[in-house]
Amino acid sequence: MHFLKKYLLSESGKLPNNCYVNDDRQGEIDKIIIAINKLEVPFFNLSIKDNGPQWWDFLRYSVVNNICIERKIYAPYKSKDLYKKNIFKKIITILKLIIELIKFFNSLIFLRFLGIKNIFISSRKPNELSRINNKSLIIGNKNYDRTILFISKIILDKIIGLVSYFIICPKTIYRDIKKISLSIKKEFQSNLNFELLLLNKYKLTISSIYVWRLIIFLIPKLEEIKYVNDDMQKGLVFLANELDIKTCEIQHAYMGKSHEGYAYPKLKSALNTIPNETHIFFDSSDIIYPSKIIQKESIRKLNKNNAPIKKEFDLLIGSSPRKSIETRRILQILTPYSFRIAVKLHPVESINDFLNHNYTNINNVDLFDSQHSFNEIACKSSLYLPISHNSTSIFDAYKMGCFCIIYDSEGRKLTNMTDKIDSCYCFSESSLGPLIKYLLEV
C-alpha cells in the first residue's frame, strides 16, 4: 500500500471538502456494461448463415461507447479534431492525402511479389511485442521504419468507409437490427438512433471484410496478423479465422471487465470474431476477454541500482485528446499555486497544438510528447492525475511510485477500474488545489 494511502486511511478527516479516500459506488461505465451484458446474450447467436460472422460482436462496442458519450462520460469523437485548420492547412492536408493514396495503391501493386508473412496494424509506433522484420507489412498512421513496407491506415480506413456506402444490408439482418435497437433504447432510456448506428457499423465492418479479402489475396504467404485494437479489426479477425491465418491482438490499454470493448457475458460457444491470442504487458487481474491471454514483459526496470530518484514534478497530468477542455480547465484551476507540473500528452497530440489551444498563465508546466517515456516521467513525479480514468497509465504511474488523484468535477465515479490502485477521489474544482497541496505536505 502506498504510504499516502495508509496515512489518509488514518487521517481522512483532514481531507478538503468533497475529497475521499475511497469511493464504494459502482462506476457509471460498469453499470452500462452490466446492463448490456444481461441484454446481449441472445444477440451473439445471430449470423447471416452457418459459420458466418456473429455480427453482433461487430456492433456492441459502438453501442456502449455512444451511450457513454450521450451521458457525458466520454467526450464525442468529433472533439478529437480540436485543432481547427485554416484554408492553407486544409489544402496541404488534401494534397498529402492524394500523395498517400498514390503510395497506397503503389504498395498494393507490389504486395504479391514481396513474400510478406506477417502484418502489423496500429495507429501507434510498433513496440517489442510487434516483432517486426523484413517480411512484415506495417499498416499504421505513420511510417516509423523506412526499411519495412508500409501502408497508410488512414487511407485504408477511408477506402473501407467509402466502400461501405455500397453495402446492402440483408433484410433478415435489418429486421434483427431494428429489434435490437428497440430493446437497447428501452433499456437505457436513450435518445440515440441505435438503428442507424448499428446499420452503419454493420455495413462498415462488412466493407472491411471485402477490402481485407483483396489485401490478403495479394499476400499468398501470409501467416500471422498482429494488431492494436481500435474497433476496426473485427471483420479482419473473422476473415483471418475463416482462412486459418493466426491472429494476435496486442494490448495497448486496460482490458479488464470495466472496459466496454473487452467485457463479454458468459457464452456457451466461442466467437469467430475473437483473435487466437492476445498478448498483454499488464494484467489487471480482471481480464475476461475470451481470447488466449499470454503475459508478456514490456515495462523495463528504470532504476536498476534501486537508488532514490529525485522528484522533479509535484504533479503529472495524463492528457487525453478527447478531453482537451478538461485538461485546460485543470491547468486554470491550479494557476494560483506554484506546483511543479508535468503534462504527458497522448500519442496523437503534439506540443505545438496543445500550446495553441490550451492557453494558461500557470508557471512551471513541462510538456512531454510521444517521444518521451511515460514511466520515466512518472518515476520523477509525486502525484498523478489522469484525465481519462480508464487509462492504463494509472497502473503504470502507480508502479512508478505515484499516488493517483481521481478527479471529476461533477462528482461521478466513472469506472471501477480505479479501485485497483491506491488513490483518493476529488469531486470539486475548489478542492483540487488544496488536496494536492495537502498531499505534498504529508
C-alpha positions in Angstrom: 0.0 0.0 0.0 1.2 3.5 -0.9 2.3 5.4 2.2 -0.1 8.2 1.4 -3.0 5.8 1.3 -2.0 4.5 4.8 -1.8 8.0 6.1 -5.2 9.0 4.6 -6.9 6.0 6.0 -5.9 7.1 9.4 -6.3 10.9 8.9 -9.1 11.1 6.3 -10.9 13.7 8.3 -8.3 16.2 7.3 -9.1 16.0 3.6 -10.6 19.1 1.9 -14.4 19.1 1.2 -15.6 16.7 -1.4 -12.4 14.6 -1.3 -12.5 11.0 -0.2 -10.1 8.2 0.4 -12.4 5.6 -1.1 -15.5 5.5 -3.3 -17.5 2.3 -3.0 -20.1 3.3 -5.6 -20.5 1.4 -8.9 -18.7 3.1 -11.8 -21.0 4.7 -14.4 -19.3 2.7 -17.2 -19.7 -0.6 -15.2 -23.4 0.0 -14.8 -23.8 0.2 -18.5 -21.6 -2.8 -19.1 -23.6 -4.9 -16.6 -26.9 -3.9 -18.2 -25.7 -4.6 -21.8 -24.3 -8.0 -20.8 -27.6 -9.1 -19.5 -29.4 -7.9 -22.6 -27.0 -9.1 -25.3 -26.5 -12.9 -24.8 -29.1 -14.0 -27.4 -27.7 -11.4 -29.9 -24.5 -13.4 -30.3 -26.5 -16.3 -31.9 -27.4 -14.1 -34.9 -25.5 -14.7 -38.1 -26.1 -14.4 -41.8 -25.6 -18.2 -42.4 -23.9 -21.1 -40.7 -20.2 -20.3 -39.9 -20.9 -16.7 -40.9 -19.8 -13.8 -38.8 -21.5 -13.4 -35.4 -22.2 -9.8 -36.4 -23.4 -8.5 -33.1 -19.8 -8.6 -32.0 -19.1 -6.0 -34.7 -21.6 -3.6 -33.2 -21.6 -4.0 -29.4 -18.7 -1.6 -28.7 -20.3 1.2 -30.6 -23.5 0.9 -28.6 -21.8 1.2 -25.2 -19.4 3.8 -26.3 -22.1 6.1 -27.7 -24.2 5.7 -24.6 -21.2 6.8 -22.6 -20.9 9.8 -24.9 -24.6 10.6 -24.6 -24.2 10.5 -20.8 -21.1 12.7 -21.0 -18.9 10.0 -19.5 -16.8 10.3 -22.7 -16.3 13.3 -25.0 -17.7 12.9 -28.5 -15.2 11.7 -31.2 -15.5 14.9 -33.1 -13.8 16.7 -30.2 -10.6 14.8 -31.3 -10.5 17.3 -34.1 -9.6 20.0 -31.6 -7.2 21.9 -33.7 -9.1 23.8 -36.4 -7.2 24.4 -39.6 -7.1 27.4 -41.9 -7.7 27.2 -45.6 -4.0 26.8 -46.4 -3.6 23.9 -43.9 -6.7 22.3 -45.3 -5.2 22.4 -48.9 -1.9 21.0 -47.6 -3.9 18.2 -45.9 -5.8 17.3 -49.1 -2.5 17.2 -51.1 -0.9 15.0 -48.5 -3.9 12.6 -48.7 -3.6 12.5 -52.5 0.1 11.6 -52.2 -0.7 8.9 -49.6 -3.4 7.5 -51.8 -0.9 7.1 -54.7 1.6 5.5 -52.3 -1.2 3.2 -51.0 -2.1 1.8 -54.5 1.6 1.6 -55.5 2.3 -0.6 -52.5 -0.7 -2.8 -53.3 0.7 -3.5 -56.8 3.9 -5.0 -55.4 2.5 -6.8 -52.4 2.2 -10.2 -54.2 5.9 -10.3 -55.1 7.4 -9.3 -51.7 7.0 -12.5 -49.7 5.2 -10.8 -46.8 4.5 -13.3 -44.0 3.0 -11.1 -41.3 1.0 -7.9 -40.9 1.1 -5.4 -38.0 -1.8 -2.9 -37.7 -1.6 0.0 -35.3 -2.0 3.8 -35.2 0.9 3.8 -32.8 4.6 3.1 -33.1 5.4 -0.7 -33.0 6.8 -1.9 -29.7 8.8 -5.0 -28.8 5.7 -7.2 -28.8 5.2 -6.4 -32.5 8.3 -8.3 -33.6 8.6 -6.5 -36.9 11.1 -7.9 -39.5 11.8 -7.6 -43.2 8.9 -9.9 -44.1 6.4 -7.6 -42.3 3.8 -5.2 -43.6 3.1 -2.3 -41.3 -0.3 -0.6 -41.6 -0.4 2.5 -39.5 -0.7 6.3 -39.3 3.0 7.0 -39.6 5.9 5.2 -41.2 8.4 4.8 -38.3 10.8 2.5 -40.2 11.6 3.2 -43.9 13.2 -0.3 -44.3 9.8 -2.0 -43.7 6.9 -2.0 -46.2 4.3 0.5 -45.0 0.6 1.2 -45.9 -1.3 4.1 -44.6 -4.1 3.0 -42.2 -5.7 6.4 -42.6 -6.1 5.8 -46.4 -7.2 2.2 -45.8 -9.9 3.2 -43.3 -11.2 5.9 -45.7 -11.4 3.3 -48.5 -13.3 0.9 -46.2 -15.7 3.8 -45.3 -16.2 4.6 -49.0 -17.0 1.0 -49.9 -19.5 0.8 -47.0 -21.8 3.1 -48.8 -22.4 0.4 -51.4 -23.0 -2.4 -48.9 -26.6 -3.6 -48.8 -27.8 -5.0 -45.5 -29.8 -8.3 -45.8 -33.4 -7.9 -44.9 -33.2 -10.5 -42.1 -30.3 -8.7 -40.5 -32.0 -5.4 -40.9 -35.1 -6.8 -39.1 -32.9 -8.0 -36.2 -31.1 -4.7 -36.0 -34.5 -2.9 -35.6 -35.5 -5.3 -32.8 -32.2 -4.9 -31.0 -32.3 -1.1 -31.4 -35.7 -1.0 -29.7 -34.5 -3.3 -26.9 -31.4 -1.1 -26.2 -33.4 2.2 -26.5 -35.9 0.9 -23.9 -33.3 -0.5 -21.5 -31.2 2.7 -21.4 -33.9 5.3 -21.9 -31.7 6.8 -24.6 -32.4 9.3 -27.4 -29.8 7.8 -29.7 -30.7 6.5 -33.1 -29.5 3.0 -32.5 -31.0 1.6 -35.7 -28.8 4.0 -37.8 -25.8 3.5 -35.6 -25.9 -0.3 -35.8 -26.7 -0.3 -39.5 -23.8 1.9 -40.4 -21.4 -0.1 -38.2 -22.6 -3.3 -39.7 -22.0 -2.0 -43.3 -18.6 -0.6 -42.3 -17.5 -4.0 -41.0 -18.8 -6.0 -43.9 -17.0 -3.5 -46.2 -13.8 -4.1 -44.2 -14.1 -7.8 -44.9 -14.3 -7.2 -48.7 -11.3 -4.9 -48.6 -9.2 -7.2 -46.4 -10.1 -10.2 -48.6 -8.4 -8.4 -51.5 -5.3 -7.4 -49.5 -4.9 -11.0 -48.1 -5.3 -12.3 -51.7 -2.3 -10.2 -52.6 -0.2 -11.8 -49.8 -0.3 -15.5 -50.5 2.3 -16.4 -47.9 0.6 -14.5 -45.0 0.9 -16.5 -41.7 0.0 -14.1 -39.0 -1.8 -10.8 -38.3 -1.0 -8.7 -35.3 -2.9 -5.6 -34.4 -3.7 -3.0 -31.8 -7.4 -2.8 -31.4 -9.3 0.4 -32.4 -12.6 -1.3 -33.2 -11.9 -1.6 -36.9 -10.4 -5.1 -36.9 -13.4 -7.4 -36.1 -14.1 -8.1 -39.7 -10.5 -8.8 -40.4 -10.3 -11.2 -37.4 -13.4 -13.1 -38.7 -11.9 -13.4 -42.1 -8.5 -14.5 -40.8 -10.1 -17.1 -38.6 -12.0 -18.4 -41.7 -8.8 -18.6 -43.7 -6.9 -20.2 -40.8 -4.5 -17.3 -40.5 -3.2 -16.7 -37.0 -4.5 -13.6 -35.3 -2.9 -11.8 -32.3 -4.1 -8.7 -30.5 -1.5 -6.6 -28.7 -2.6 -4.8 -25.6 -2.4 -1.0 -25.6 -4.7 -0.2 -22.7 -6.7 -1.6 -19.8 -8.5 -4.8 -20.9 -10.5 -5.8 -17.8 -14.2 -6.1 -17.1 -14.6 -2.3 -16.7 -13.7 -1.8 -20.4 -16.7 -1.9 -22.7 -14.7 -3.4 -25.5 -13.5 -6.4 -23.5 -16.3 -7.2 -21.1 -18.2 -10.1 -22.5 -21.0 -12.1 -20.9 -20.7 -15.8 -20.4 -21.4 -17.5 -23.7 -21.9 -21.2 -24.5 -19.7 -21.2 -27.5 -16.6 -19.5 -28.8 -16.9 -16.4 -31.1 -15.5 -16.4 -34.6 -14.7 -12.7 -34.3 -12.1 -13.1 -31.4 -8.3 -13.3 -32.0 -6.5 -16.6 -31.4 -4.2 -14.9 -28.9 -3.9 -11.6 -27.0 -0.5 -10.5 -25.8 -0.6 -8.4 -22.7 2.1 -6.5 -20.8 -0.1 -5.6 -17.9 -2.6 -8.0 -16.2 -5.2 -6.1 -14.2 -6.4 -9.4 -12.7 -9.9 -8.9 -14.0 -9.5 -9.8 -17.7 -12.4 -11.8 -19.0 -11.8 -11.3 -22.8 -12.5 -14.7 -24.4 -9.1 -15.0 -26.2 -6.0 -16.9 -25.2 -4.2 -14.4 -22.9 -0.4 -14.5 -23.0 1.5 -12.4 -20.5 4.5 -10.5 -21.9 7.0 -8.4 -20.1 7.2 -4.9 -21.6 7.9 -2.4 -18.9 11.6 -2.3 -18.3 13.1 -1.5 -14.9 14.1 2.1 -14.9 16.1 2.2 -11.7 18.4 -0.7 -11.9 20.5 0.4 -8.9 17.5 1.0 -6.7 18.9 4.4 -5.9 16.4 7.1 -4.8 15.0 9.0 -7.7 14.7 12.8 -7.3 11.2 14.0 -7.6 11.2 16.7 -10.3 7.5 17.2 -10.5 4.8 17.6 -7.9 2.0 16.6 -10.3 1.9 14.7 -13.5 -1.2 15.1 -15.6 -2.1 12.4 -18.2 -3.7 14.3 -21.1 -6.5 12.9 -23.4 -7.3 14.2 -27.0 -11.0 13.7 -26.3 -10.9 15.8 -23.1 -8.8 18.8 -24.0 -11.3 21.1 -22.4 -10.9 19.3 -19.0 -7.1 19.4 -19.3 -7.3 23.2 -19.9 -9.6 23.7 -17.0 -7.5 21.8 -14.6 -4.4 23.9 -15.5 -6.5 27.1 -15.0 -7.7 25.8 -11.5 -4.1 25.3 -10.5 -2.9 28.7 -11.7 -2.7 30.3 -8.2 -0.4 27.5 -7.0 3.3 27.1 -7.5 3.2 23.3 -8.2 5.8 21.8 -10.5 3.6 20.3 -13.2 4.3 17.9 -16.0 1.8 17.1 -18.7 2.2 13.9 -20.6 0.4 14.2 -24.0 -1.4 11.4 -25.6 0.5 9.9 -28.6 -1.9 11.7 -31.1 -1.3 15.1 -29.5 1.6 17.5 -30.4 3.1 20.1 -28.2 2.5 23.0 -30.6 -1.2 22.2 -31.0 -1.6 21.8 -27.2 0.1 25.1 -26.5 -2.0 26.9 -29.2 -5.3 25.6 -27.9 -4.7 25.2 -24.1 -3.7 28.7 -23.2 -2.9 29.2 -19.5 -0.8 31.5 -17.3 0.3 28.8 -15.0 4.1 28.6 -14.4 6.3 25.6 -14.1 4.5 23.4 -16.6 6.6 21.0 -18.7 5.1 19.2 -21.7 6.1 15.8 -22.9 5.0 14.3 -26.2 5.1 10.7 -27.5 8.9 10.8 -27.9 9.2 10.6 -24.1 8.5 7.6 -21.9 5.6 7.9 -19.6 7.3 5.7 -17.0 10.4 7.8 -16.9 8.3 11.0 -16.2 6.1 9.2 -13.7 9.0 8.0 -11.6 10.1 11.6 -11.2 6.6 12.7 -10.1 4.9 12.6 -6.7 1.3 12.6 -7.8 -0.6 11.6 -10.9 -3.9 12.9 -12.2 -5.3 11.0 -15.2 -7.7 13.0 -17.4 -9.0 9.6 -18.7 -10.0 7.4 -15.8 -9.8 4.2 -17.7 -6.2 4.7 -19.0 -3.6 2.0 -18.3 -1.3 4.9 -17.4 -2.9 4.8 -14.0 -1.3 1.4 -13.3 2.0 2.5 -14.8 2.1 5.6 -12.6 1.3 3.5 -9.5 4.1 1.1 -10.3 6.5 4.1 -10.7 5.6 5.2 -7.1 3.0 7.9 -7.9 -0.1 8.4 -5.8 -3.1 8.9 -8.0 -5.8 11.6 -7.7 -9.1 10.6 -9.4 -10.8 13.9 -10.2 -14.3 14.6 -11.6 -15.8 18.0 -11.1 -19.4 16.6 -11.4 -18.9 14.1 -8.5 -19.2 11.0 -10.6 -17.3 7.7 -10.2 -16.8 6.8 -13.9 -15.2 3.4 -13.6 -14.4 0.6 -11.1 -11.0 0.3 -12.7 -9.6 2.9 -10.3 -10.5 0.7 -7.3 -7.4 -1.5 -8.2 -4.9 1.1 -7.2 -4.1 3.3 -4.2 -5.7 6.6 -4.8 -8.0 9.3 -3.5 -11.0 11.0 -5.1 -11.7 14.7 -5.6 -15.2 15.9 -6.7 -14.9 19.6 -6.6 -12.9 22.3 -8.5 -12.3 24.4 -5.4 -10.9 21.4 -3.5 -8.4 20.2 -6.2 -5.6 22.6 -5.4 -5.9 22.3 -1.6 -5.9 18.5 -2.0 -2.7 18.5 -4.0 -1.1 20.9 -1.5 -2.2 18.7 1.4 -0.8 15.5 -0.1 2.5 17.1 -0.9 2.9 18.3 2.7 2.3 14.8 4.2 
